[in-house]
Amino acid sequence: MLNKPVVFLIQMSPLWPISNILWLSLILLLASALTRISNLAGLGWMFFGIYWMGQPGYYLSIEDYFNAGLAIAAGLLCFYMAGIILWKRRQTKAFEWASYAAAVCGIVYFPFAEVEILKDWLISQTALITVHLLWAFSVPVSLQSWNVMALNGRTVEIILACTAIESISLFIGVIISVGAPPIRKFTALAVSTFVIYSLNVVRNAFVMAAYGQGWFGDDSFMVAHNLIAKAGSTVALLAIAYFVFTLLPELLNLMESLGSELKNPWRDRS
């Protein structure tokens, strides 16, 4: 979410090879989870690492050093996963789950991140729902354009990060990939995705109302968006994660096993 007027962020159009490496990596990871062929998983993680290593240049060009660092860290982790799997020539249950989860998460998220028509649709729907929520509380906000809200001469732009698709795709990936009874998986999936998206709309509405009505003075946007909203989002995600772990204890066991594998990958495990 961006307060306006500002220069719109220039969206990166990935080069053809990088874009195709992304989809190839996700296909390989999904295939490895379904076939349990370790070499497919190793190649999938390697290509996924190459994809992430192609991202820091964009973030550095807009002086977003934090996300540039995250992209490098993600790439190194992917290479580490690939090295472990290819060296051991087999997959454990934890690595099978991680490959499956990464594939599902990516298949859910990246179409919205990479395909312009899907991204614009999700952003526009989120902006519209946010405006209707504010109207329900008699806040005289207007939709200035398809993704820009205005209140008292102050405008806020809804971007992809304001749709919560990252968090939603993460929860979908880890829940679908875990081995658990379907009813528990469906309950965890339905509750987590609905709550995440709903709270995100409330978050957007809060930031617009606080900024547009100057609840915190000249720094209303920073206080509402960077402090209160982010802190609230963190607490909400932790609460949702706790609910999911309570409903799916198998997931917590897999995460603990994966962490142990990453710390000591050469120990023999089944």
C-alpha positions in Angstrom: 0.0 0.0 0.0 1.4 3.4 -1.0 0.4 6.8 0.1 0.0 9.2 -2.9 1.0 11.3 -4.7 4.1 9.2 -5.4 5.8 7.8 -8.5 4.2 4.5 -9.2 6.6 1.5 -8.7 7.9 0.2 -12.0 6.9 -3.4 -12.1 9.7 -5.7 -13.3 9.0 -7.7 -16.4 11.2 -10.7 -15.9 13.4 -11.7 -18.8 12.1 -14.7 -20.8 14.7 -17.2 -19.4 14.1 -16.2 -15.8 10.3 -16.3 -16.1 10.5 -19.8 -17.7 13.0 -21.0 -15.1 10.4 -20.1 -12.4 7.6 -22.2 -14.0 10.1 -25.1 -14.7 11.2 -25.1 -11.1 7.6 -25.3 -9.8 6.7 -28.1 -12.2 9.8 -30.1 -11.2 9.1 -29.6 -7.5 5.5 -30.7 -7.9 6.5 -33.7 -10.0 9.1 -34.7 -7.4 6.5 -34.6 -4.6 4.1 -36.8 -6.7 6.7 -39.3 -8.0 9.2 -39.2 -5.1 12.1 -38.9 -7.6 14.8 -37.1 -5.7 16.6 -35.8 -8.8 13.5 -33.9 -9.9 13.4 -32.2 -6.5 17.1 -31.3 -6.6 16.7 -29.8 -10.1 13.6 -28.0 -9.0 15.2 -26.4 -6.0 18.3 -25.5 -8.1 16.2 -23.7 -10.8 14.1 -22.0 -8.0 17.4 -20.7 -6.6 18.4 -19.4 -10.0 15.1 -17.6 -10.2 15.6 -15.9 -6.9 19.1 -14.9 -7.7 17.7 -13.0 -10.7 15.6 -10.8 -8.5 18.0 -8.6 -6.4 18.9 -6.4 -9.4 15.3 -5.1 -9.6 15.1 -4.4 -5.9 18.5 -2.7 -5.8 17.3 -0.5 -8.7 14.5 0.9 -6.5 16.8 0.9 -3.4 14.8 -1.8 -1.7 17.8 -3.4 0.0 15.7 -5.4 2.5 13.9 -7.4 -0.3 17.1 -7.7 -2.2 18.7 -9.4 0.8 15.6 -11.6 1.2 15.9 -12.7 -2.5 19.5 -13.6 -2.1 18.8 -15.5 1.1 16.0 -17.4 -0.6 18.2 -18.3 -3.5 21.0 -19.6 -1.2 18.5 -21.6 0.7 17.2 -23.2 -2.5 20.7 -24.0 -3.6 21.4 -25.6 -0.2 18.2 -27.7 -0.5 19.2 -28.7 -4.0 22.7 -29.7 -2.9 21.5 -31.8 0.0 18.9 -33.7 -2.1 21.2 -34.3 -5.1 24.1 -35.3 -2.8 22.0 -37.7 -0.8 20.3 -39.1 -3.9 17.0 -39.6 -2.0 14.3 -37.6 -0.2 13.1 -37.8 3.3 9.5 -37.1 4.2 10.4 -33.6 5.3 12.0 -32.8 2.0 9.2 -34.3 0.1 6.8 -32.1 2.0 8.9 -29.0 1.5 9.1 -29.5 -2.2 5.3 -30.1 -2.4 4.6 -27.1 -0.3 6.9 -24.8 -2.3 5.3 -26.0 -5.6 1.8 -25.4 -4.4 2.6 -22.0 -2.8 4.3 -20.9 -6.0 1.6 -22.2 -8.3 -1.0 -20.2 -6.3 1.1 -17.0 -5.9 3.1 -16.5 -9.1 0.2 -16.3 -11.5 -1.0 -13.2 -9.7 2.5 -11.8 -9.5 3.6 -12.5 -13.1 0.3 -12.4 -15.1 -0.8 -8.8 -15.4 -4.5 -9.5 -15.9 -4.7 -11.7 -12.8 -2.7 -9.2 -10.7 -4.9 -6.3 -11.8 -8.1 -8.2 -11.2 -7.1 -9.2 -7.6 -5.9 -5.6 -6.8 -9.0 -4.0 -8.2 -11.3 -6.4 -6.3 -9.5 -5.8 -3.0 -9.7 -2.0 -3.5 -13.4 -2.2 -4.3 -14.1 -4.4 -1.2 -12.1 -2.0 1.0 -14.1 1.0 -0.3 -17.4 -0.8 0.4 -16.3 -1.7 3.9 -15.5 2.0 4.6 -18.8 3.0 3.2 -20.5 0.6 5.6 -19.0 2.7 8.4 -20.0 6.0 6.7 -16.5 6.9 5.8 -16.8 9.1 2.7 -14.0 7.5 0.7 -14.0 7.4 -3.1 -12.4 5.1 -5.6 -10.4 7.6 -7.7 -9.2 4.9 -10.1 -9.2 1.1 -10.3 -6.7 0.8 -7.4 -6.5 4.3 -5.9 -8.7 5.3 -2.9 -9.2 9.0 -1.9 -10.3 10.6 1.3 -10.2 14.3 2.1 -7.7 14.9 -0.7 -5.4 12.2 0.4 -4.9 9.1 -1.8 -3.7 5.6 -1.2 -2.8 3.1 -3.9 -3.6 -0.6 -3.5 -0.7 -2.8 -4.8 -0.3 -6.6 -4.9 1.2 -6.7 -1.3 -2.1 -5.2 -0.1 -4.1 -8.2 -1.2 -2.5 -10.7 1.2 -1.9 -13.1 -1.6 1.6 -13.9 -0.3 0.3 -15.0 3.1 -2.6 -16.8 1.6 -0.5 -18.8 -0.9 1.9 -19.7 1.9 -0.8 -21.2 4.1 -2.4 -22.9 1.1 0.9 -24.5 0.2 1.8 -25.8 3.6 -1.7 -27.0 4.4 -2.4 -28.8 1.1 1.0 -30.6 1.2 0.7 -32.0 4.7 -0.5 -35.6 5.1 -3.6 -35.3 7.2 -7.4 -36.2 7.1 -9.1 -34.2 4.4 -11.7 -32.7 6.8 -9.0 -31.2 9.0 -7.1 -29.9 6.0 -10.2 -28.3 4.5 -11.1 -26.7 7.8 -7.6 -25.2 8.3 -7.5 -24.1 4.7 -11.0 -22.4 4.7 -10.5 -20.7 8.0 -7.0 -19.4 7.4 -7.6 -18.1 3.9 -10.9 -16.4 4.8 -9.5 -14.8 8.0 -6.3 -13.6 6.3 -8.1 -12.0 3.5 -10.8 -10.5 5.7 -8.3 -9.0 8.2 -6.3 -7.7 5.3 -9.3 -5.7 4.0 -9.9 -4.4 7.5 -6.2 -3.4 7.6 -6.5 -1.5 4.3 -9.6 0.3 5.5 -8.0 1.3 8.7 -4.9 2.7 7.0 -7.1 4.7 4.5 -9.4 6.0 7.3 -6.4 6.9 9.6 -4.5 8.6 6.8 -7.4 10.4 5.2 -8.8 11.7 8.4 -5.4 12.5 10.0 -5.9 10.4 13.1 -2.1 10.6 14.0 -1.3 14.0 12.6 1.2 14.5 9.8 2.6 11.0 10.2 -0.8 9.3 10.0 0.2 7.1 7.1 3.5 6.0 8.6 2.0 5.3 12.0 -1.1 3.5 10.7 0.6 1.5 7.9 4.2 0.9 9.1 3.5 0.6 12.8 0.0 -0.3 13.8 -1.1 -2.3 10.7 2.2 -4.2 10.5 2.2 -5.1 14.2 -1.5 -6.2 13.9 -0.7 -8.3 10.8 2.1 -10.0 12.6 0.0 -10.9 15.6 -2.9 -12.1 13.4 -0.6 -14.3 11.4 0.9 -15.8 14.5 -2.6 -16.5 15.8 -3.7 -18.1 12.5 -0.5 -20.2 12.5 -1.2 -21.4 16.0 -4.8 -22.4 15.0 -3.4 -24.3 11.9 -0.7 -26.1 14.0 -3.3 -27.0 16.6 -5.6 -28.5 13.9 -2.7 -30.1 12.0 0.0 -31.2 14.4 1.5 -33.2 11.5 2.6 -29.9 10.0 4.5 -28.9 13.1 6.2 -32.3 13.2 7.3 -31.9 9.5 8.6 -28.4 10.1 10.7 -29.6 13.1 12.0 -32.5 11.0 12.9 -30.2 8.1 14.7 -27.9 10.5 16.7 -30.8 11.9 17.5 -32.0 8.4 18.8 -28.6 7.3 21.0 -28.3 10.5 22.5 -31.8 10.0 21.8 -33.0 6.5 24.3 -35.8 6.5 22.8 -37.8 9.3 20.9 -40.8 8.1 17.2 -40.4 8.4 14.1 -42.1 6.8 
